[in-house]
């Protein structure tokens, strides 16, 4: 009779829930075998649920495929809300029908998975473009307009001309057919791909800024107004990457000028 260890190794080789060996194992009444079998079946259920989720996230893309459109660019940004650092946008074109497991709105992906999913997107994408607008641009034109400029830059960086744009809650002034989708990073795989590329790119930039401007905890807060960031502002003052049109930085600068 096979040992529990043998059965565990056997289950690791089974990739199809219709495999007849699963039925054979179901007849083995040992508690250890049944526990391993249930764990395997739950894995299959989780994979099926993930496949269904990915199919749902391809709904916008599949509708465009049906019209004969294959080159679709998803566009998203990160960094509208922070007190410091740039706003970063990405445009990503995935191959037709491409699925990347666990790809989602970057805010919903566990931090530990960001890099691996980012790498898979970069490896599989037909084209990737990145747009970056720094705090000076944000202060000059406002965050909404800076976001548009970053998205336009990302679009211009694509090596392949898209036939259609799927954009997270934005419309761009370009003569390309486009669909603006509210919460698009959670409903379109192309936009989700752009979301993770923009997120990882910006996080890397903020980690680098943390070495240039220590004391604000940029590597962990990405420029958002956390307690450590605000404490750094009080102790060390405003840096060149802070957004001077954002509060409380705007008031801090006014007070310094008034004193």
N, C-alpha and C positions, 0 to 999 in steps of 0.2 A: 504493500500500500504506500502510495506517495506520502511524503512528509509534508507538513505545513509549509516548510521552506520551499520544497519542490513546487507546491501548488502556487505559492506566491510568485515564484519565477515564471511558472507557466502563464499565470494571469497577465504578467507584464508583457507577454508576447501576443496576447489576444487583442485585436484592434476592431473587431466586428461583433456587435451584440448578438448576431445570429449564429455565431460560431457554435457548433454542436458540443464542443467541449464544456461550454457553460452549463448546458443541460445535464451533462454527466456529473459535473461538480455539484449541481443542485441536489443530486441524490446522495451526496456525501453528508451525513448528518453531524459530523464533528463541528462543534461550535466555532472552532478556529477557521475551518474551511468556509462556513456560512458567513462569518464576519468578513473574510477576504472577498467572498463573492458579492456580498452586499455593497462593499466599498467599490468594487469594480463596476457594478451596475449603476451606482450613483455617479461614477465618473462618466459613463456613457450618457446618462441623463443630463449632466452638466454640459457635455459637449454638444448634445442635441439642442439644448437651450441656447448655447452660444451661437450655433449655426443659424438658428431661427432669428436670433437678435441681429446677426450680421445681414441676413436676408432682408430684414425689415429696414436696416440702415442703408441698404442699397436701393430702396424704393424709388428715390428721385433719379438715381443713376439709371436704373432699369427702364424707367419711363422714357428717358432720353435715348437709351440704346434702341428702344423700340421705334424711335423716329430716325434711326440711322446715324445718331450722333455718338461718337466713340471718345473723342478727346474732350474730357470734362475736367475742369480745374475747380477744386474746392479751395476756398479762401477763408482764412480766419486770422484773428489777432489775439495777442495777450499783452497785458500791461496797460490797460486804460486807467485802472484805479490807483496804482502805486504813487507814492510821493517822490520817488526817485527812479532814474533809469529811463530807457527808451520804451516806446511802444513798438512791438515787433509783429509783423504779419508774415504769413506764409501762404504760398499758392502751391498746391500739390495735385498732380495729375497721376492717377493710378491706372494700371492697365484695365481693360474691360473685364468686369466681373471679379476683380481682385478682392479677396477677403483677407484681412489680417486679424487674427484672433485677439480678442480683448481690446481691440482698438475702439476708443470711445472718446467722448468729450474729455480732454486732458485733465479736467478737474475731477473726473470720476475714476481716473486710472490711479492705482496706488503708486506712490512716488518711486518705489523700488522697481516698478515695471516700466517707468518712463523711458529709460535709455534703451532697453531691449526692443520695445515697440517702435521707438524712434528709428533705431537702426534698421528694423525690418521695413519700415516705410521708405527710408532712404534707398534701400537695396531694391525694392520692388517698383518704386515710382518711375513713371515715364519721364517726368520732369518735376523739378522742385525750384521754386523761387522764393527768396526771402527779402523782405523790405524792413528797414529800420529807420525810425525817426527819433532823434534824441530829444532831451528835455528842452533844448533851445528852440527846436521846431515846435514842440508842444506848447511852449509858452508864447510863441509868436502867432500861432494860428488856432489854438485850442485843441484839446485832445481828440474831439470828433474829427476835425479836419486832418489832424496829424495821422489818425488811424486810416483815413481814406488814402492819404499820400503813401503810407507804408504799404497798404494793399496794392495800390497802383504800381509801386516799385517792385513788389513781389511778382506781380503779373508780368511786368516787363522783363524780369529775370528768367522767365521760363524759356527753355530751349525749344519747346514745341508750342505752336500756336493752338490755343484751345478753341473749341467750337461753341462751348457753353460754360458759363461760370455758375457755380453754386456758392453763394456767399452767406456768411453768418450775419443776418440782420443788417445788411448794408447793400446799397446800390452804388455802382461805380460808373463814372462818366466815361464809358468806353463803348464803341460800336460793336460789342459782342453780346449775344443773347445771354441773359443771366436771370437767375432766380434767387431772390432774397428769402432766406429761411430763418424764422425766429427759432432760437436754440438749435441752429443747424448743426453745431458740433455734436449734438446728442441724437440727431436724426439722419444725418448724411455721413457716409463713410469717408467721402472725399473731404468734407469739411473737418471731420474728426482727425483725419491725417494731417491736415494743415494746422489744426489746433495743437497736436503733439509736437510737430516740428517747430512751431513758433514758441511753444512753452519751453522745450529743451534748449533751444537757441538762446532765449532770453535768460533762462536760469543760469546757463553757462556764462553769459555776459555779466550777470549780477555777481556770480561767484568771483569773477576776475576783478570786478569793481571793489569787492570786499577786501582784496589785497592792496588795492590802490588807496582806498578810503576806509581803513579799519575803524572799528568802534561803532558801526551802525548795524552790524549783523546782516549785511546785504546777502551773504551766502545762504542764509536761512529764510529771511523774510522777503527776498526778491524786490525790496524797495517799498513794500507795503508798510503801513503805519503801525507796526507792532510796538509794544512797550519798550523793547530794547532799541528800536529805531528812534523812537521819540526821545528816549534817554540820551542817545548819541547826539541827536540834534541839539538838545539842551546843553550838553557838555562840550561838544566840538564845533557846533554851528553848521551852517549850510555848505554843502559841497557843490562843485560845478555840475554834478549830475542830478541835483535836486530840481524839482519843478517849481519854479518861483511863482507860478500862477496858482498853485495849489495851497490850500490851508493845511497845517498852520504855518507853512513856510512863508507864504505871502505876508502874514501878520508879523512874523519874526523879522523879516527884512524891513518892513515899515517901521517897526520899533527901533531897529538898529539905526536907521536913517534919521529917525526923530530924536534919538538920544545924543 
